[in-house]
């Protein structure tokens, strides 16, 4: 089953995760190839979520979890 909703915090964190942040956190742990793969997968997930937002609307796709 594929997720149809995502937490706003997760959506925003993915949106702002970039190559520089990945390198800062994972340099020395992941190879350059692995970091590029991580960024590629992030792009794929964001593309999927953006399509859901386009098709279903933001309110139907992204929820705000406030405790």
PDB file with SEQRES, HELIX, SHEET and CRYST1 records, atoms N, CA, C and O in Angstrom:
SEQRES   1 A   67  UNK UNK UNK UNK UNK UNK UNK UNK UNK UNK UNK UNK UNK          
SEQRES   2 A   67  UNK UNK UNK UNK UNK UNK UNK UNK UNK UNK UNK UNK UNK          
SEQRES   3 A   67  UNK UNK UNK UNK UNK UNK UNK UNK UNK UNK UNK UNK UNK          
SEQRES   4 A   67  UNK UNK UNK UNK UNK UNK UNK UNK UNK UNK UNK UNK UNK          
SEQRES   5 A   67  UNK UNK UNK UNK UNK UNK UNK UNK UNK UNK UNK UNK UNK          
SEQRES   6 A   67  UNK UNK                                                      
HELIX    1 AA1 UNK A    8  UNK A   16  1                                   9    
HELIX    2 AA2 UNK A   19  UNK A   26  1                                   8    
HELIX    3 AA3 UNK A   32  UNK A   56  1                                  25    
HELIX    4 AA4 UNK A   58  UNK A   61  1                                   4    
SHEET    1 AA1 2 UNK A   6  UNK A   7  0                                        
SHEET    2 AA1 2 UNK A  62  UNK A  63  1                                        
CRYST1    1.000    1.000    1.000  90.00  90.00  90.00 P 1           1          
ATOM      1  N   UNK A   1       0.843  -1.193   0.000  1.00  0.00           N  
ATOM      2  CA  UNK A   1       0.000   0.000   0.000  1.00  0.00           C  
ATOM      3  C   UNK A   1       0.883   1.249   0.000  1.00  0.00           C  
ATOM      4  O   UNK A   1       1.845   1.335   0.764  1.00  0.00           O  
ATOM      5  N   UNK A   2       0.561   2.192  -0.837  1.00  0.00           N  
ATOM      6  CA  UNK A   2       1.333   3.420  -0.972  1.00  0.00           C  
ATOM      7  C   UNK A   2       0.648   4.516  -0.167  1.00  0.00           C  
ATOM      8  O   UNK A   2      -0.574   4.659  -0.207  1.00  0.00           O  
ATOM      9  N   UNK A   3       1.446   5.285   0.562  1.00  0.00           N  
ATOM     10  CA  UNK A   3       0.903   6.359   1.391  1.00  0.00           C  
ATOM     11  C   UNK A   3       0.222   7.421   0.538  1.00  0.00           C  
ATOM     12  O   UNK A   3       0.704   7.766  -0.540  1.00  0.00           O  
ATOM     13  N   UNK A   4      -0.878   7.926   1.019  1.00  0.00           N  
ATOM     14  CA  UNK A   4      -1.613   8.983   0.332  1.00  0.00           C  
ATOM     15  C   UNK A   4      -1.549  10.309   1.092  1.00  0.00           C  
ATOM     16  O   UNK A   4      -1.983  11.342   0.583  1.00  0.00           O  
ATOM     17  N   UNK A   5      -1.008  10.276   2.306  1.00  0.00           N  
ATOM     18  CA  UNK A   5      -0.884  11.491   3.111  1.00  0.00           C  
ATOM     19  C   UNK A   5       0.502  11.527   3.745  1.00  0.00           C  
ATOM     20  O   UNK A   5       1.144  10.496   3.941  1.00  0.00           O  
ATOM     21  N   UNK A   6       0.937  12.722   4.055  1.00  0.00           N  
ATOM     22  CA  UNK A   6       2.247  12.907   4.667  1.00  0.00           C  
ATOM     23  C   UNK A   6       2.144  14.038   5.689  1.00  0.00           C  
ATOM     24  O   UNK A   6       1.375  14.982   5.507  1.00  0.00           O  
ATOM     25  N   UNK A   7       2.916  13.935   6.749  1.00  0.00           N  
ATOM     26  CA  UNK A   7       2.969  14.993   7.752  1.00  0.00           C  
ATOM     27  C   UNK A   7       3.645  16.228   7.156  1.00  0.00           C  
ATOM     28  O   UNK A   7       4.614  16.117   6.406  1.00  0.00           O  
ATOM     29  N   UNK A   8       3.129  17.384   7.495  1.00  0.00           N  
ATOM     30  CA  UNK A   8       3.683  18.648   6.989  1.00  0.00           C  
ATOM     31  C   UNK A   8       5.168  18.763   7.329  1.00  0.00           C  
ATOM     32  O   UNK A   8       5.960  19.229   6.509  1.00  0.00           O  
ATOM     33  N   UNK A   9       5.542  18.345   8.519  1.00  0.00           N  
ATOM     34  CA  UNK A   9       6.942  18.430   8.938  1.00  0.00           C  
ATOM     35  C   UNK A   9       7.833  17.591   8.018  1.00  0.00           C  
ATOM     36  O   UNK A   9       8.909  18.037   7.618  1.00  0.00           O  
ATOM     37  N   UNK A  10       7.391  16.391   7.688  1.00  0.00           N  
ATOM     38  CA  UNK A  10       8.154  15.517   6.798  1.00  0.00           C  
ATOM     39  C   UNK A  10       8.258  16.118   5.405  1.00  0.00           C  
ATOM     40  O   UNK A  10       9.329  16.123   4.798  1.00  0.00           O  
ATOM     41  N   UNK A  11       7.149  16.618   4.910  1.00  0.00           N  
ATOM     42  CA  UNK A  11       7.113  17.222   3.576  1.00  0.00           C  
ATOM     43  C   UNK A  11       8.083  18.395   3.487  1.00  0.00           C  
ATOM     44  O   UNK A  11       8.827  18.514   2.515  1.00  0.00           O  
ATOM     45  N   UNK A  12       8.076  19.249   4.485  1.00  0.00           N  
ATOM     46  CA  UNK A  12       8.973  20.409   4.475  1.00  0.00           C  
ATOM     47  C   UNK A  12      10.433  20.002   4.653  1.00  0.00           C  
ATOM     48  O   UNK A  12      11.317  20.572   4.014  1.00  0.00           O  
ATOM     49  N   UNK A  13      10.689  19.033   5.507  1.00  0.00           N  
ATOM     50  CA  UNK A  13      12.079  18.586   5.687  1.00  0.00           C  
ATOM     51  C   UNK A  13      12.630  17.989   4.395  1.00  0.00           C  
ATOM     52  O   UNK A  13      13.785  18.227   4.042  1.00  0.00           O  
ATOM     53  N   UNK A  14      11.819  17.228   3.702  1.00  0.00           N  
ATOM     54  CA  UNK A  14      12.259  16.697   2.410  1.00  0.00           C  
ATOM     55  C   UNK A  14      12.517  17.823   1.421  1.00  0.00           C  
ATOM     56  O   UNK A  14      13.495  17.791   0.674  1.00  0.00           O  
ATOM     57  N   UNK A  15      11.643  18.811   1.420  1.00  0.00           N  
ATOM     58  CA  UNK A  15      11.753  19.935   0.486  1.00  0.00           C  
ATOM     59  C   UNK A  15      13.084  20.667   0.683  1.00  0.00           C  
ATOM     60  O   UNK A  15      13.697  21.111  -0.288  1.00  0.00           O  
ATOM     61  N   UNK A  16      13.529  20.794   1.933  1.00  0.00           N  
ATOM     62  CA  UNK A  16      14.742  21.570   2.216  1.00  0.00           C  
ATOM     63  C   UNK A  16      15.994  20.720   2.363  1.00  0.00           C  
ATOM     64  O   UNK A  16      17.069  21.257   2.632  1.00  0.00           O  
ATOM     65  N   UNK A  17      15.883  19.410   2.194  1.00  0.00           N  
ATOM     66  CA  UNK A  17      17.052  18.540   2.217  1.00  0.00           C  
ATOM     67  C   UNK A  17      17.745  18.646   0.863  1.00  0.00           C  
ATOM     68  O   UNK A  17      17.191  18.249  -0.162  1.00  0.00           O  
ATOM     69  N   UNK A  18      18.944  19.178   0.868  1.00  0.00           N  
ATOM     70  CA  UNK A  18      19.662  19.363  -0.391  1.00  0.00           C  
ATOM     71  C   UNK A  18      21.028  18.681  -0.329  1.00  0.00           C  
ATOM     72  O   UNK A  18      21.411  18.124   0.700  1.00  0.00           O  
ATOM     73  N   UNK A  19      21.744  18.732  -1.427  1.00  0.00           N  
ATOM     74  CA  UNK A  19      23.035  18.057  -1.523  1.00  0.00           C  
ATOM     75  C   UNK A  19      24.012  18.542  -0.456  1.00  0.00           C  
ATOM     76  O   UNK A  19      24.766  17.742   0.097  1.00  0.00           O  
ATOM     77  N   UNK A  20      24.008  19.825  -0.165  1.00  0.00           N  
ATOM     78  CA  UNK A  20      24.930  20.375   0.840  1.00  0.00           C  
ATOM     79  C   UNK A  20      24.622  19.806   2.225  1.00  0.00           C  
ATOM     80  O   UNK A  20      25.536  19.421   2.953  1.00  0.00           O  
ATOM     81  N   UNK A  21      23.352  19.751   2.587  1.00  0.00           N  
ATOM     82  CA  UNK A  21      22.972  19.209   3.895  1.00  0.00           C  
ATOM     83  C   UNK A  21      23.289  17.719   3.990  1.00  0.00           C  
ATOM     84  O   UNK A  21      23.752  17.239   5.025  1.00  0.00           O  
ATOM     85  N   UNK A  22      23.038  16.999   2.909  1.00  0.00           N  
ATOM     86  CA  UNK A  22      23.355  15.569   2.900  1.00  0.00           C  
ATOM     87  C   UNK A  22      24.857  15.378   3.093  1.00  0.00           C  
ATOM     88  O   UNK A  22      25.278  14.532   3.882  1.00  0.00           O  
ATOM     89  N   UNK A  23      25.664  16.157   2.377  1.00  0.00           N  
ATOM     90  CA  UNK A  23      27.119  16.047   2.494  1.00  0.00           C  
ATOM     91  C   UNK A  23      27.587  16.383   3.910  1.00  0.00           C  
ATOM     92  O   UNK A  23      28.474  15.718   4.444  1.00  0.00           O  
ATOM     93  N   UNK A  24      26.995  17.410   4.516  1.00  0.00           N  
ATOM     94  CA  UNK A  24      27.393  17.792   5.885  1.00  0.00           C  
ATOM     95  C   UNK A  24      27.098  16.680   6.884  1.00  0.00           C  
ATOM     96  O   UNK A  24      27.898  16.426   7.784  1.00  0.00           O  
ATOM     97  N   UNK A  25      25.966  16.024   6.732  1.00  0.00           N  
ATOM     98  CA  UNK A  25      25.558  14.991   7.683  1.00  0.00           C  
ATOM     99  C   UNK A  25      26.215  13.641   7.427  1.00  0.00           C  
ATOM    100  O   UNK A  25      26.508  12.911   8.374  1.00  0.00           O  
ATOM    101  N   UNK A  26      26.450  13.299   6.170  1.00  0.00           N  
ATOM    102  CA  UNK A  26      26.845  11.932   5.841  1.00  0.00           C  
ATOM    103  C   UNK A  26      28.234  11.785   5.227  1.00  0.00           C  
ATOM    104  O   UNK A  26      28.646  10.671   4.905  1.00  0.00           O  
ATOM    105  N   UNK A  27      28.964  12.893   5.061  1.00  0.00           N  
ATOM    106  CA  UNK A  27      30.315  12.804   4.529  1.00  0.00           C  
ATOM    107  C   UNK A  27      31.163  11.952   5.476  1.00  0.00           C  
ATOM    108  O   UNK A  27      31.151  12.161   6.689  1.00  0.00           O  
ATOM    109  N   UNK A  28      31.890  11.002   4.917  1.00  0.00           N  
ATOM    110  CA  UNK A  28      32.686  10.099   5.737  1.00  0.00           C  
ATOM    111  C   UNK A  28      31.927   8.843   6.135  1.00  0.00           C  
ATOM    112  O   UNK A  28      32.525   7.862   6.577  1.00  0.00           O  
ATOM    113  N   UNK A  29      30.602   8.876   5.976  1.00  0.00           N  
ATOM    114  CA  UNK A  29      29.767   7.720   6.284  1.00  0.00           C  
ATOM    115  C   UNK A  29      29.270   7.085   4.991  1.00  0.00           C  
ATOM    116  O   UNK A  29      29.314   5.866   4.821  1.00  0.00           O  
ATOM    117  N   UNK A  30      28.794   7.938   4.080  1.00  0.00           N  
ATOM    118  CA  UNK A  30      28.305   7.473   2.787  1.00  0.00           C  
ATOM    119  C   UNK A  30      29.278   7.903   1.691  1.00  0.00           C  
ATOM    120  O   UNK A  30      29.937   8.937   1.803  1.00  0.00           O  
ATOM    121  N   UNK A  31      29.358   7.116   0.655  1.00  0.00           N  
ATOM    122  CA  UNK A  31      30.180   7.493  -0.496  1.00  0.00           C  
ATOM    123  C   UNK A  31      29.447   8.576  -1.293  1.00  0.00           C  
ATOM    124  O   UNK A  31      28.260   8.821  -1.077  1.00  0.00           O  
ATOM    125  N   UNK A  32      30.164   9.215  -2.211  1.00  0.00           N  
ATOM    126  CA  UNK A  32      29.544  10.210  -3.091  1.00  0.00           C  
ATOM    127  C   UNK A  32      28.389   9.581  -3.867  1.00  0.00           C  
ATOM    128  O   UNK A  32      27.330  10.186  -4.028  1.00  0.00           O  
ATOM    129  N   UNK A  33      28.608   8.369  -4.338  1.00  0.00           N  
ATOM    130  CA  UNK A  33      27.573   7.640  -5.091  1.00  0.00           C  
ATOM    131  C   UNK A  33      26.328   7.426  -4.217  1.00  0.00           C  
ATOM    132  O   UNK A  33      25.205   7.626  -4.680  1.00  0.00           O  
ATOM    133  N   UNK A  34      26.524   7.027  -2.977  1.00  0.00           N  
ATOM    134  CA  UNK A  34      25.389   6.802  -2.067  1.00  0.00           C  
ATOM    135  C   UNK A  34      24.657   8.104  -1.751  1.00  0.00           C  
ATOM    136  O   UNK A  34      23.430   8.123  -1.655  1.00  0.00           O  
ATOM    137  N   UNK A  35      25.410   9.187  -1.591  1.00  0.00           N  
ATOM    138  CA  UNK A  35      24.768  10.480  -1.317  1.00  0.00           C  
ATOM    139  C   UNK A  35      23.963  10.947  -2.519  1.00  0.00           C  
ATOM    140  O   UNK A  35      22.871  11.491  -2.355  1.00  0.00           O  
ATOM    141  N   UNK A  36      24.482  10.743  -3.721  1.00  0.00           N  
ATOM    142  CA  UNK A  36      23.717  11.082  -4.923  1.00  0.00           C  
ATOM    143  C   UNK A  36      22.457  10.225  -5.013  1.00  0.00           C  
ATOM    144  O   UNK A  36      21.399  10.715  -5.409  1.00  0.00           O  
ATOM    145  N   UNK A  37      22.566   8.956  -4.649  1.00  0.00           N  
ATOM    146  CA  UNK A  37      21.406   8.075  -4.637  1.00  0.00           C  
ATOM    147  C   UNK A  37      20.356   8.535  -3.653  1.00  0.00           C  
ATOM    148  O   UNK A  37      19.161   8.485  -3.946  1.00  0.00           O  
ATOM    149  N   UNK A  38      20.793   8.984  -2.484  1.00  0.00           N  
ATOM    150  CA  UNK A  38      19.872   9.502  -1.477  1.00  0.00           C  
ATOM    151  C   UNK A  38      19.146  10.735  -2.003  1.00  0.00           C  
ATOM    152  O   UNK A  38      17.934  10.864  -1.829  1.00  0.00           O  
ATOM    153  N   UNK A  39      19.868  11.623  -2.632  1.00  0.00           N  
ATOM    154  CA  UNK A  39      19.258  12.825  -3.196  1.00  0.00           C  
ATOM    155  C   UNK A  39      18.290  12.463  -4.326  1.00  0.00           C  
ATOM    156  O   UNK A  39      17.225  13.067  -4.448  1.00  0.00           O  
ATOM    157  N   UNK A  40      18.654  11.496  -5.136  1.00  0.00           N  
ATOM    158  CA  UNK A  40      17.767  11.036  -6.209  1.00  0.00           C  
ATOM    159  C   UNK A  40      16.468  10.472  -5.631  1.00  0.00           C  
ATOM    160  O   UNK A  40      15.384  10.776  -6.129  1.00  0.00           O  
ATOM    161  N   UNK A  41      16.571   9.660  -4.591  1.00  0.00           N  
ATOM    162  CA  UNK A  41      15.365   9.092  -3.970  1.00  0.00           C  
ATOM    163  C   UNK A  41      14.514  10.182  -3.334  1.00  0.00           C  
ATOM    164  O   UNK A  41      13.286  10.117  -3.389  1.00  0.00           O  
ATOM    165  N   UNK A  42      15.153  11.187  -2.730  1.00  0.00           N  
ATOM    166  CA  UNK A  42      14.412  12.316  -2.184  1.00  0.00           C  
ATOM    167  C   UNK A  42      13.620  13.006  -3.286  1.00  0.00           C  
ATOM    168  O   UNK A  42      12.456  13.357  -3.097  1.00  0.00           O  
ATOM    169  N   UNK A  43      14.253  13.198  -4.430  1.00  0.00           N  
ATOM    170  CA  UNK A  43      13.578  13.838  -5.562  1.00  0.00           C  
ATOM    171  C   UNK A  43      12.384  13.017  -6.031  1.00  0.00           C  
ATOM    172  O   UNK A  43      11.341  13.579  -6.365  1.00  0.00           O  
ATOM    173  N   UNK A  44      12.525  11.703  -6.060  1.00  0.00           N  
ATOM    174  CA  UNK A  44      11.432  10.822  -6.471  1.00  0.00           C  
ATOM    175  C   UNK A  44      10.259  10.906  -5.492  1.00  0.00           C  
ATOM    176  O   UNK A  44       9.104  10.969  -5.911  1.00  0.00           O  
ATOM    177  N   UNK A  45      10.554  10.906  -4.197  1.00  0.00           N  
ATOM    178  CA  UNK A  45       9.498  11.004  -3.184  1.00  0.00           C  
ATOM    179  C   UNK A  45       8.798  12.353  -3.291  1.00  0.00           C  
ATOM    180  O   UNK A  45       7.570  12.417  -3.244  1.00  0.00           O  
ATOM    181  N   UNK A  46       9.562  13.429  -3.435  1.00  0.00           N  
ATOM    182  CA  UNK A  46       8.956  14.755  -3.571  1.00  0.00           C  
ATOM    183  C   UNK A  46       8.103  14.864  -4.828  1.00  0.00           C  
ATOM    184  O   UNK A  46       7.043  15.488  -4.810  1.00  0.00           O  
ATOM    185  N   UNK A  47       8.556  14.270  -5.898  1.00  0.00           N  
ATOM    186  CA  UNK A  47       7.777  14.281  -7.126  1.00  0.00           C  
ATOM    187  C   UNK A  47       6.443  13.573  -6.919  1.00  0.00           C  
ATOM    188  O   UNK A  47       5.401  14.060  -7.358  1.00  0.00           O  
ATOM    189  N   UNK A  48       6.477  12.434  -6.255  1.00  0.00           N  
ATOM    190  CA  UNK A  48       5.256  11.685  -5.951  1.00  0.00           C  
ATOM    191  C   UNK A  48       4.313  12.532  -5.093  1.00  0.00           C  
ATOM    192  O   UNK A  48       3.121  12.637  -5.384  1.00  0.00           O  
ATOM    193  N   UNK A  49       4.860  13.133  -4.032  1.00  0.00           N  
ATOM    194  CA  UNK A  49       4.024  13.945  -3.133  1.00  0.00           C  
ATOM    195  C   UNK A  49       3.489  15.185  -3.843  1.00  0.00           C  
ATOM    196  O   UNK A  49       2.334  15.562  -3.644  1.00  0.00           O  
ATOM    197  N   UNK A  50       4.310  15.815  -4.661  1.00  0.00           N  
ATOM    198  CA  UNK A  50       3.856  16.982  -5.414  1.00  0.00           C  
ATOM    199  C   UNK A  50       2.719  16.615  -6.369  1.00  0.00           C  
ATOM    200  O   UNK A  50       1.775  17.386  -6.544  1.00  0.00           O  
ATOM    201  N   UNK A  51       2.813  15.436  -6.984  1.00  0.00           N  
ATOM    202  CA  UNK A  51       1.727  14.969  -7.844  1.00  0.00           C  
ATOM    203  C   UNK A  51       0.443  14.758  -7.049  1.00  0.00           C  
ATOM    204  O   UNK A  51      -0.643  15.101  -7.515  1.00  0.00           O  
ATOM    205  N   UNK A  52       0.570  14.191  -5.846  1.00  0.00           N  
ATOM    206  CA  UNK A  52      -0.606  14.014  -4.991  1.00  0.00           C  
ATOM    207  C   UNK A  52      -1.232  15.361  -4.649  1.00  0.00           C  
ATOM    208  O   UNK A  52      -2.453  15.512  -4.688  1.00  0.00           O  
ATOM    209  N   UNK A  53      -0.398  16.333  -4.318  1.00  0.00           N  
ATOM    210  CA  UNK A  53      -0.904  17.674  -4.000  1.00  0.00           C  
ATOM    211  C   UNK A  53      -1.600  18.264  -5.220  1.00  0.00           C  
ATOM    212  O   UNK A  53      -2.680  18.841  -5.097  1.00  0.00           O  
ATOM    213  N   UNK A  54      -0.997  18.126  -6.383  1.00  0.00           N  
ATOM    214  CA  UNK A  54      -1.608  18.654  -7.613  1.00  0.00           C  
ATOM    215  C   UNK A  54      -2.956  18.001  -7.891  1.00  0.00           C  
ATOM    216  O   UNK A  54      -3.908  18.677  -8.279  1.00  0.00           O  
ATOM    217  N   UNK A  55      -3.036  16.691  -7.693  1.00  0.00           N  
ATOM    218  CA  UNK A  55      -4.253  15.952  -8.023  1.00  0.00           C  
ATOM    219  C   UNK A  55      -5.331  16.011  -6.951  1.00  0.00           C  
ATOM    220  O   UNK A  55      -6.519  16.073  -7.266  1.00  0.00           O  
ATOM    221  N   UNK A  56      -4.920  15.991  -5.678  1.00  0.00           N  
ATOM    222  CA  UNK A  56      -5.889  15.881  -4.581  1.00  0.00           C  
ATOM    223  C   UNK A  56      -6.013  17.136  -3.735  1.00  0.00           C  
ATOM    224  O   UNK A  56      -6.944  17.258  -2.939  1.00  0.00           O  
ATOM    225  N   UNK A  57      -5.087  18.067  -3.898  1.00  0.00           N  
ATOM    226  CA  UNK A  57      -5.076  19.275  -3.076  1.00  0.00           C  
ATOM    227  C   UNK A  57      -4.170  19.112  -1.868  1.00  0.00           C  
ATOM    228  O   UNK A  57      -3.950  18.004  -1.379  1.00  0.00           O  
ATOM    229  N   UNK A  58      -3.657  20.220  -1.403  1.00  0.00           N  
ATOM    230  CA  UNK A  58      -2.725  20.225  -0.269  1.00  0.00           C  
ATOM    231  C   UNK A  58      -3.375  19.663   0.984  1.00  0.00           C  
ATOM    232  O   UNK A  58      -2.774  18.838   1.674  1.00  0.00           O  
ATOM    233  N   UNK A  59      -4.590  20.094   1.289  1.00  0.00           N  
ATOM    234  CA  UNK A  59      -5.269  19.687   2.519  1.00  0.00           C  
ATOM    235  C   UNK A  59      -5.564  18.191   2.554  1.00  0.00           C  
ATOM    236  O   UNK A  59      -5.632  17.598   3.631  1.00  0.00           O  
ATOM    237  N   UNK A  60      -5.738  17.577   1.387  1.00  0.00           N  
ATOM    238  CA  UNK A  60      -6.022  16.134   1.312  1.00  0.00           C  
ATOM    239  C   UNK A  60      -4.747  15.294   1.315  1.00  0.00           C  
ATOM    240  O   UNK A  60      -4.808  14.074   1.462  1.00  0.00           O  
ATOM    241  N   UNK A  61      -3.605  15.937   1.155  1.00  0.00           N  
ATOM    242  CA  UNK A  61      -2.336  15.214   1.056  1.00  0.00           C  
ATOM    243  C   UNK A  61      -1.447  15.437   2.264  1.00  0.00           C  
ATOM    244  O   UNK A  61      -0.790  14.506   2.729  1.00  0.00           O  
ATOM    245  N   UNK A  62      -1.416  16.656   2.777  1.00  0.00           N  
ATOM    246  CA  UNK A  62      -0.503  17.020   3.859  1.00  0.00           C  
ATOM    247  C   UNK A  62      -1.323  17.316   5.114  1.00  0.00           C  
ATOM    248  O   UNK A  62      -2.284  18.085   5.086  1.00  0.00           O  
ATOM    249  N   UNK A  63      -0.917  16.683   6.210  1.00  0.00           N  
ATOM    250  CA  UNK A  63      -1.611  16.954   7.482  1.00  0.00           C  
ATOM    251  C   UNK A  63      -0.630  17.516   8.484  1.00  0.00           C  
ATOM    252  O   UNK A  63       0.569  17.241   8.430  1.00  0.00           O  
ATOM    253  N   UNK A  64      -1.154  18.302   9.394  1.00  0.00           N  
ATOM    254  CA  UNK A  64      -0.329  18.936  10.424  1.00  0.00           C  
ATOM    255  C   UNK A  64      -0.569  18.220  11.741  1.00  0.00           C  
ATOM    256  O   UNK A  64      -1.666  18.259  12.298  1.00  0.00           O  
ATOM    257  N   UNK A  65       0.480  17.564  12.229  1.00  0.00           N  
ATOM    258  CA  UNK A  65       0.398  16.847  13.492  1.00  0.00           C  
ATOM    259  C   UNK A  65       0.858  17.787  14.598  1.00  0.00           C  
ATOM    260  O   UNK A  65       2.053  18.047  14.734  1.00  0.00           O  
ATOM    261  N   UNK A  66      -0.055  18.282  15.367  1.00  0.00           N  
ATOM    262  CA  UNK A  66       0.302  19.143  16.486  1.00  0.00           C  
ATOM    263  C   UNK A  66      -0.093  18.439  17.780  1.00  0.00           C  
ATOM    264  O   UNK A  66      -1.255  18.097  17.996  1.00  0.00           O  
ATOM    265  N   UNK A  67       0.911  18.234  18.636  1.00  0.00           N  
ATOM    266  CA  UNK A  67       0.641  17.564  19.926  1.00  0.00           C  
ATOM    267  C   UNK A  67       0.440  18.575  21.013  1.00  0.00           C  
ATOM    268  O   UNK A  67       0.203  18.206  22.163  1.00  0.00           O  
TER     269      UNK A  67                                                      
END                                                                             
